[in-house]
Amino acid sequence: MAMATDHPRSAVVRAWLAEGRAKGIAEGKAEGKAEGKAEGKAEGKAEGEAKAVLLILEARDIPLPDEARARILACTDLDTLESWVRKAATAKSADELFL
């Protein structure tokens, strides 16, 4: 008596499963790569905005306490950072950024 795995259709099923598994792995890798790329871009933009805030304050000779510097560098919210860039252009102190 032939076993179920000896049936000709079993080879076809195994091939389909292998193909599906390979396709799933490839799609997962592509999705992960795209997500990583998007995260990297967002982090890069945030770092650039934070650096802009620091450079503007430095160019204007505005003293920057360590706590304020750390807060600026730790921020990842682009809207907040863009707001700080605008405020840095006219602020009389670093504290004014956070109002």
ZAMARGU-4260 file (C-alpha; in steps of 0.2 Angstrom, whole numbers, plus 5000, padded with zeros to 4 digits):
<rodrens>
0) 5000/5000/5000 | 5007/5017/4995 | 5009/5030/5008 | 5001/5047/5006 | 5018/5055/5003
5) 5021/5044/4988 | 5006/5051/4979 | 5010/5061/4964 | 4999/5075/4970 | 5010/5076/4986
10) 5025/5082/4976 | 5014/5096/4968 | 5007/5101/4985 | 5025/5101/4993 | 5031/5112/4978
15) 5016/5124/4980 | 5020/5125/4999 | 5038/5129/4996 | 5034/5142/4983 | 5022/5150/4995
20) 5034/5150/5009 | 5048/5157/4998 | 5036/5171/4992 | 5031/5175/5010 | 5049/5176/5015
25) 5053/5188/5001 | 5038/5199/5004 | 5043/5200/5022 | 5060/5205/5019 | 5055/5218/5006
30) 5042/5225/5019 | 5055/5225/5033 | 5067/5234/5022 | 5055/5247/5017 | 5050/5250/5035
35) 5068/5252/5040 | 5071/5264/5026 | 5056/5275/5031 | 5062/5275/5049 | 5079/5280/5044
40) 5073/5294/5034 | 5062/5301/5048 | 5077/5299/5060 | 5088/5308/5048 | 5076/5322/5046
45) 5074/5324/5065 | 5092/5324/5068 | 5094/5338/5054 | 5081/5349/5062 | 5088/5347/5079
50) 5105/5352/5073 | 5097/5367/5064 | 5090/5373/5081 | 5107/5371/5089 | 5116/5380/5075
55) 5104/5394/5075 | 5106/5397/5093 | 5124/5395/5092 | 5125/5408/5078 | 5115/5420/5088
60) 5126/5417/5104 | 5111/5411/5114 | 5117/5401/5129 | 5111/5383/5129 | 5110/5374/5145
65) 5114/5355/5144 | 5096/5351/5149 | 5089/5361/5134 | 5103/5353/5122 | 5098/5336/5128
70) 5079/5339/5125 | 5082/5346/5108 | 5093/5331/5103 | 5081/5319/5110 | 5066/5325/5101
75) 5060/5315/5086 | 5044/5325/5083 | 5046/5334/5067 | 5032/5347/5070 | 5040/5351/5087
80) 5057/5353/5079 | 5051/5364/5065 | 5043/5375/5078 | 5059/5376/5088 | 5069/5381/5072
85) 5057/5395/5069 | 5058/5401/5087 | 5077/5399/5088 | 5078/5413/5074 | 5070/5426/5086
90) 5071/5419/5104 | 5081/5429/5117 | 5084/5413/5127 | 5084/5395/5125 | 5069/5394/5137
95) 5058/5403/5124 | 5059/5388/5112 | 5049/5378/5124 | 5035/5390/5128
</rodrens>
